[in-house]
Amino acid sequence: MLGNTRVNVTLSRIDAIVERGNCIEGVKTALDSEDYESAAKFVQRFLQIDSKYKDSGSDQREQLFESKKQLEGIAKKKLWAAIDQRDHPTILRFVRLYSLLGREEEGLQLYVGYLKKVIAMRGRMEYENVVELMEQGVEQGNFVGCLTNLFKDIVMAIEENDEILRGLCGEDGVVYAICELQEECDSRGSLILKKYMEFRKLARLASDINNSPNLNLLAGGASEGPDPREVELYVEEILSLMQLGEDYTEFMVSKIKSLTSVDAELLPRATKAFRNGSFSKVIQDVTGFYVILEGFFMIENVRKAIRIDEHVPDSLTTSMVDDVFYVLQSCLRRAISTSKISSVIAVLSNAGSLLANDYHEALQQKIREPNLGARLFLGGIGCIKTMVDLKPNLAY
């Protein structure tokens, strides 16, 4: 029995030597015919056999490794040439060889580097186009479109290359790609936001608002300062940029969390790349400007509502009440849409302060007006009359 076992082991070693020899010849023949896929498969098969019989075949191993080194050099050279020419099919062909050659991590780094290069080039072209329009004096720079296309390129790069990324390094390859491409978001995305703030002169505008005279709601006439209509335009633009950033971040973080077999150390790093990166920090600056502009818009429009207050026929209140609460509601809804607690709290605090102080004083002043009660009483009578007229119709 023991003899049979030894015979079987010896025969297996002989078979391994023969098969390794076939692999060596196969690699050389495939290289001569430029059939690099077959050459890589022969290398892979040799390495599988060699892992079982490392104590023999040193000469064969040396020959194979020499051919393997030659194949790796060819693959790398042709891959770099394809990357320079942005020849995507050829890039895919040669990057797949890295898995067969046991160099998956190197292949992943090269392929993700190529994706970053493509996204960076497209992002730079979009950005330079917006900057050129700015320099030409175009009032509506398409910063929202520029940022949208950047995010779209990053997301599509991850989604469309999911198979090749997993083929190289599994789900860890997907997370690695997400983290690397996020660097492009941090660099190019931050530039877009900073250029937008420069374009709209938000720092100077915020300074003018903060340094303006006390915005007392009871002050007569229109206030000096920025045009509220222009400010509202900027607020809407800022909200669009903030919403884009929030949607992109939520999508990518959820993508990471959906992966089930990722290295435990990669998840915190990936999440941190989104929450604490330079793009996130610039978004915080933009959010600060939003709060200032929204507060100014709120005060100015409440001031206007009080200034143009008038009696509304058949109403229990003057126009000021509906107009003021409409303004507050609009501002608060916008703040909630940012999905940022700090923005909501700041705008809500401003609204509460307006109601408790200035708006309350305006109401008190209105109440002291002569004959106000009589006018509102007549408005109430009108409301009752309308209800009485409608009652027969409602019965049917």
C-alpha positions as CSV (number, residue, x, y, z in Angstrom):
1,M,0.0,0.0,0.0
2,L,2.8,2.4,1.0
3,G,4.6,1.4,-2.2
4,N,1.6,2.2,-4.4
5,T,1.4,5.6,-2.7
6,R,5.0,6.4,-3.4
7,V,4.6,5.3,-7.0
8,N,1.5,7.5,-7.4
9,V,3.5,10.5,-6.0
10,T,6.4,9.8,-8.3
11,L,4.0,9.6,-11.3
12,S,2.3,12.8,-10.3
13,R,5.7,14.6,-10.1
14,I,6.6,13.2,-13.6
15,D,3.3,14.5,-15.0
16,A,3.9,17.9,-13.4
17,I,7.3,18.1,-15.0
18,V,5.9,17.2,-18.4
19,E,3.0,19.6,-18.0
20,R,5.3,22.4,-16.9
21,G,7.5,21.8,-19.9
22,N,4.4,22.0,-22.1
23,C,3.5,25.3,-20.4
24,I,7.0,26.7,-21.1
25,E,6.9,25.7,-24.7
26,G,3.3,27.1,-25.0
27,V,4.3,30.5,-23.6
28,K,7.2,30.8,-26.0
29,T,5.1,29.8,-29.0
30,A,2.3,32.2,-28.0
31,L,4.7,35.1,-27.5
32,D,6.2,34.5,-30.9
33,S,2.7,34.7,-32.5
34,E,1.7,37.6,-30.2
35,D,-1.1,35.5,-28.7
36,Y,-0.7,37.2,-25.3
37,E,-3.9,35.8,-23.8
38,S,-2.8,32.2,-24.4
39,A,0.7,33.0,-23.1
40,A,-0.8,34.4,-19.9
41,K,-2.9,31.3,-19.5
42,F,0.1,29.0,-19.8
43,V,1.9,31.1,-17.2
44,Q,-1.1,30.8,-14.9
45,R,-1.3,27.1,-15.3
46,F,2.5,26.7,-14.6
47,L,2.2,28.7,-11.4
48,Q,-0.7,26.5,-10.3
49,I,1.3,23.4,-10.8
50,D,4.4,24.9,-9.3
51,S,2.6,25.8,-6.1
52,K,2.1,22.1,-5.5
53,Y,5.7,21.0,-6.4
54,K,8.0,23.8,-5.3
55,D,10.7,21.4,-4.3
56,S,11.4,20.4,-7.9
57,G,11.8,21.8,-11.4
58,S,14.0,24.8,-10.5
59,D,15.4,24.9,-14.1
60,Q,11.8,24.9,-15.5
61,R,10.8,27.6,-13.1
62,E,13.7,29.8,-14.1
63,Q,12.8,29.4,-17.8
64,L,9.1,30.2,-17.1
65,F,9.8,33.2,-15.0
66,E,12.0,34.6,-17.8
67,S,9.1,34.2,-20.2
68,K,6.7,35.6,-17.7
69,K,8.9,38.7,-17.2
70,Q,9.0,39.2,-20.9
71,L,5.2,38.9,-21.2
72,E,4.8,41.4,-18.3
73,G,7.0,43.9,-20.0
74,I,5.1,43.6,-23.3
75,A,1.7,43.9,-21.5
76,K,2.8,47.0,-19.6
77,K,4.3,48.7,-22.6
78,K,1.2,48.0,-24.8
79,L,-1.1,49.0,-21.9
80,W,0.6,52.3,-21.5
81,A,0.5,53.0,-25.2
82,A,-3.2,52.2,-25.3
83,I,-3.8,54.5,-22.3
84,D,-1.9,57.4,-24.1
85,Q,-4.1,56.8,-27.2
86,R,-7.2,56.3,-25.1
87,D,-7.8,53.0,-26.9
88,H,-10.4,51.5,-24.6
89,P,-10.7,48.0,-26.2
90,T,-6.9,47.5,-26.2
91,I,-6.7,48.7,-22.6
92,L,-9.3,46.1,-21.5
93,R,-7.4,43.4,-23.4
94,F,-4.1,44.0,-21.7
95,V,-5.3,44.9,-18.2
96,R,-7.1,41.5,-18.1
97,L,-3.7,39.8,-18.5
98,Y,-2.6,41.1,-15.1
99,S,-5.1,38.7,-13.4
100,L,-3.6,35.7,-15.2
101,L,-0.1,36.9,-14.4
102,G,-0.9,37.2,-10.7
103,R,-0.4,41.0,-10.7
104,E,-4.0,42.0,-10.0
105,E,-3.2,45.0,-7.8
106,E,-0.9,46.5,-10.3
107,G,-3.4,46.0,-13.0
108,L,-6.1,47.7,-10.9
109,Q,-3.9,50.7,-10.1
110,L,-3.1,51.1,-13.8
111,Y,-6.7,50.8,-14.9
112,V,-8.1,53.1,-12.3
113,G,-5.3,55.6,-13.1
114,Y,-6.5,55.5,-16.7
115,L,-10.1,56.2,-15.6
116,K,-8.9,59.1,-13.5
117,K,-7.0,60.5,-16.5
118,V,-10.1,60.3,-18.7
119,I,-12.4,62.0,-16.1
120,A,-9.8,64.6,-15.3
121,M,-9.5,65.5,-19.0
122,R,-13.2,65.8,-19.5
123,G,-13.6,67.7,-16.3
124,R,-10.9,70.1,-17.3
125,M,-12.5,70.8,-20.6
126,E,-15.9,71.5,-19.0
127,Y,-14.3,73.7,-16.4
128,E,-12.2,75.7,-18.9
129,N,-15.3,76.2,-21.0
130,V,-17.2,77.8,-18.1
131,V,-14.2,80.0,-17.2
132,E,-14.0,81.2,-20.8
133,L,-17.6,82.2,-20.7
134,M,-17.0,84.0,-17.5
135,E,-14.1,86.0,-19.0
136,Q,-16.4,86.9,-21.9
137,G,-18.8,88.5,-19.5
138,V,-21.6,85.9,-19.9
139,E,-23.9,86.4,-16.9
140,Q,-25.2,82.8,-16.7
141,G,-22.2,80.5,-16.2
142,N,-23.4,76.9,-16.3
143,F,-21.7,75.7,-13.1
144,V,-24.6,73.4,-12.2
145,G,-24.1,71.6,-15.6
146,C,-20.3,71.5,-15.1
147,L,-20.6,69.8,-11.7
148,T,-23.4,67.5,-12.9
149,N,-21.2,66.2,-15.7
150,L,-18.3,65.6,-13.4
151,F,-20.4,63.6,-11.0
152,K,-22.0,61.7,-14.0
153,D,-18.5,60.8,-15.3
154,I,-17.4,59.4,-11.9
155,V,-20.6,57.4,-11.3
156,M,-20.6,56.0,-14.8
157,A,-16.9,55.0,-14.5
158,I,-17.8,52.9,-11.5
159,E,-21.0,51.4,-12.8
160,E,-19.8,50.6,-16.3
161,N,-16.4,49.1,-15.1
162,D,-17.8,47.1,-12.3
163,E,-17.1,43.8,-13.9
164,I,-13.4,44.6,-14.7
165,L,-12.8,46.1,-11.3
166,R,-14.3,43.0,-9.5
167,G,-12.3,40.7,-11.9
168,L,-9.1,42.3,-10.8
169,C,-9.5,42.6,-7.0
170,G,-13.1,41.7,-6.2
171,E,-15.2,44.2,-4.2
172,D,-12.0,45.7,-2.8
173,G,-11.3,46.8,-6.3
174,V,-14.6,48.6,-6.5
175,V,-13.9,50.5,-3.3
176,Y,-10.4,51.3,-4.3
177,A,-11.7,52.8,-7.6
178,I,-14.4,54.8,-5.7
179,C,-11.8,56.3,-3.3
180,E,-9.4,57.1,-6.1
181,L,-12.0,58.8,-8.4
182,Q,-13.2,60.7,-5.4
183,E,-9.9,62.5,-5.4
184,E,-10.9,63.9,-8.8
185,C,-14.2,65.1,-7.3
186,D,-12.2,66.8,-4.4
187,S,-9.9,68.6,-6.8
188,R,-12.1,69.5,-9.8
189,G,-15.4,69.7,-7.8
190,S,-13.8,72.1,-5.4
191,L,-12.4,74.2,-8.2
192,I,-15.9,74.5,-9.7
193,L,-17.5,75.6,-6.4
194,K,-14.7,78.1,-5.7
195,K,-15.0,79.6,-9.2
196,Y,-18.8,79.9,-8.8
197,M,-18.3,81.8,-5.5
198,E,-15.8,84.0,-7.3
199,F,-18.2,84.5,-10.3
200,R,-21.1,85.5,-8.1
201,K,-18.8,87.5,-5.7
202,L,-20.4,85.8,-2.7
203,A,-17.8,86.8,-0.2
204,R,-18.3,90.5,-1.0
205,L,-22.1,90.1,-1.1
206,A,-22.1,88.4,2.3
207,S,-19.9,91.1,3.7
208,D,-22.2,93.9,2.3
209,I,-25.2,92.2,3.9
210,N,-23.4,91.7,7.3
211,N,-22.2,95.3,7.3
212,S,-25.5,96.8,6.1
213,P,-27.5,99.1,8.5
214,N,-29.8,97.4,11.0
215,L,-32.6,95.8,9.0
216,N,-35.5,97.1,11.1
217,L,-38.7,96.0,9.6
218,L,-40.5,99.2,10.6
219,A,-38.0,101.4,8.8
220,G,-39.6,103.3,6.1
221,G,-38.8,103.0,2.4
222,A,-36.7,100.4,0.6
223,S,-33.5,99.4,2.2
224,E,-30.1,100.1,0.6
225,G,-28.2,97.0,-0.4
226,P,-28.3,94.1,-2.7
227,D,-31.3,93.4,-4.9
228,P,-33.4,90.7,-3.2
229,R,-34.4,89.3,-6.6
230,E,-30.8,88.9,-7.5
231,V,-30.1,87.3,-4.1
232,E,-32.9,84.8,-4.7
233,L,-31.3,83.8,-8.0
234,Y,-28.1,83.1,-6.2
235,V,-29.9,81.2,-3.5
236,E,-31.5,78.9,-6.1
237,E,-28.2,78.3,-7.8
238,I,-26.5,77.5,-4.5
239,L,-29.3,75.1,-3.6
240,S,-28.9,73.3,-6.9
241,L,-25.1,72.9,-6.3
242,M,-25.6,71.7,-2.8
243,Q,-28.3,69.2,-3.8
244,L,-26.0,67.8,-6.5
245,G,-23.3,67.3,-4.0
246,E,-25.6,65.7,-1.5
247,D,-27.2,63.3,-4.1
248,Y,-23.7,62.3,-5.4
249,T,-22.3,61.7,-1.9
250,E,-25.4,59.7,-0.8
251,F,-25.2,57.5,-3.9
252,M,-21.5,56.7,-3.6
253,V,-21.7,56.0,0.2
254,S,-24.7,53.7,-0.3
255,K,-22.7,52.0,-3.1
256,I,-19.9,51.3,-0.7
257,K,-22.2,50.1,2.1
258,S,-23.9,47.7,-0.3
259,L,-20.7,45.7,-0.8
260,T,-20.6,42.7,1.5
261,S,-17.1,41.3,1.2
262,V,-14.9,44.4,1.5
263,D,-11.8,44.6,3.7
264,A,-12.9,46.1,7.0
265,E,-10.2,48.8,6.9
266,L,-11.4,50.1,3.5
267,L,-15.0,51.1,4.6
268,P,-14.0,53.8,7.1
269,R,-11.4,55.2,4.7
270,A,-14.0,55.3,1.9
271,T,-16.6,57.0,4.0
272,K,-14.1,59.5,5.3
273,A,-13.0,60.4,1.8
274,F,-16.5,61.7,1.1
275,R,-17.4,63.2,4.5
276,N,-14.1,65.0,5.2
277,G,-12.6,65.6,1.8
278,S,-11.9,69.0,0.3
279,F,-15.1,69.0,-1.7
280,S,-17.1,68.6,1.5
281,K,-15.2,71.5,3.1
282,V,-15.9,73.8,0.2
283,I,-19.6,72.8,0.4
284,Q,-19.6,74.0,4.0
285,D,-18.3,77.4,2.8
286,V,-21.1,77.5,0.2
287,T,-23.6,76.6,2.9
288,G,-22.5,79.5,5.0
289,F,-23.1,81.9,2.2
290,Y,-26.5,80.3,1.6
291,V,-27.6,81.0,5.2
292,I,-26.5,84.6,5.0
293,L,-28.3,85.2,1.6
294,E,-31.4,83.4,2.7
295,G,-31.6,85.4,5.9
296,F,-31.3,88.6,3.9
297,F,-33.9,87.5,1.4
298,M,-36.3,86.7,4.2
299,I,-35.9,90.0,6.0
300,E,-36.2,92.1,2.9
301,N,-39.3,90.4,1.7
302,V,-41.0,90.5,5.1
303,R,-40.1,94.2,5.1
304,K,-41.7,94.6,1.7
305,A,-44.8,92.7,2.8
306,I,-45.2,95.1,5.7
307,R,-44.6,98.1,3.5
308,I,-47.2,97.3,0.9
309,D,-49.7,96.0,3.5
310,E,-53.3,96.7,2.5
311,H,-56.8,95.7,3.4
312,V,-58.1,92.6,1.6
313,P,-61.9,92.7,0.8
314,D,-63.8,90.0,2.7
315,S,-60.8,89.0,4.8
316,L,-60.2,88.9,8.5
317,T,-56.6,90.0,8.1
318,T,-54.6,92.4,6.0
319,S,-52.3,91.3,3.2
320,M,-49.3,91.4,5.4
321,V,-50.2,88.3,7.3
322,D,-50.5,85.9,4.3
323,D,-47.5,87.5,2.6
324,V,-45.2,87.3,5.5
325,F,-46.0,83.7,6.3
326,Y,-45.7,82.7,2.6
327,V,-42.2,84.2,2.6
328,L,-41.2,82.4,5.8
329,Q,-42.6,79.1,4.5
330,S,-40.7,79.4,1.2
331,C,-37.4,80.1,3.0
332,L,-37.9,77.3,5.5
333,R,-38.7,74.8,2.7
334,R,-35.6,75.8,0.9
335,A,-33.5,75.3,4.0
336,I,-35.0,71.8,4.6
337,S,-34.2,70.9,1.0
338,T,-30.5,71.3,1.8
339,S,-30.7,68.2,4.1
340,K,-28.3,70.1,6.4
341,I,-29.3,70.5,10.0
342,S,-27.2,73.6,10.5
343,S,-28.9,75.4,7.6
344,V,-32.4,74.5,8.9
345,I,-31.6,75.7,12.4
346,A,-30.1,79.0,11.2
347,V,-33.0,79.8,8.9
348,L,-35.6,78.7,11.5
349,S,-33.8,80.8,14.1
350,N,-34.0,83.8,11.8
351,A,-37.7,83.2,11.2
352,G,-38.5,82.9,14.9
353,S,-36.6,86.1,15.6
354,L,-38.6,87.9,12.9
355,L,-41.9,86.8,14.3
356,A,-41.0,87.4,17.9
357,N,-39.5,90.8,17.5
358,D,-39.9,92.9,14.3
359,Y,-43.1,91.3,12.9
360,H,-44.7,91.5,16.4
361,E,-43.9,95.2,16.6
362,A,-45.3,95.7,13.1
363,L,-48.6,94.0,14.1
364,Q,-48.8,96.1,17.3
365,Q,-48.4,99.3,15.2
366,K,-51.1,98.1,12.8
367,I,-53.5,97.4,15.7
368,R,-53.1,101.0,16.9
369,E,-54.3,102.3,13.5
370,P,-57.7,104.0,13.7
371,N,-60.8,102.2,12.4
372,L,-58.8,99.0,11.8
373,G,-61.2,97.0,13.9
374,A,-64.2,98.2,12.0
375,R,-62.6,97.4,8.6
376,L,-61.7,93.9,9.7
377,F,-65.2,93.4,11.2
378,L,-66.7,94.3,7.9
379,G,-64.3,91.8,6.3
380,G,-65.5,89.2,8.7
381,I,-69.2,90.0,7.8
382,G,-68.2,89.5,4.1
383,C,-66.7,86.1,4.9
384,I,-69.9,85.0,6.8
385,K,-72.1,86.3,3.9
386,T,-70.0,84.2,1.4
387,M,-70.4,81.1,3.6
388,V,-74.1,81.6,3.8
389,D,-74.3,82.0,0.0
390,L,-72.3,78.8,-0.5
391,K,-74.3,76.6,2.0
392,P,-77.2,75.8,-0.3
393,N,-74.9,74.7,-3.1
394,L,-72.8,72.5,-0.7
395,A,-76.0,70.8,0.4
396,Y,-76.3,69.2,-3.0
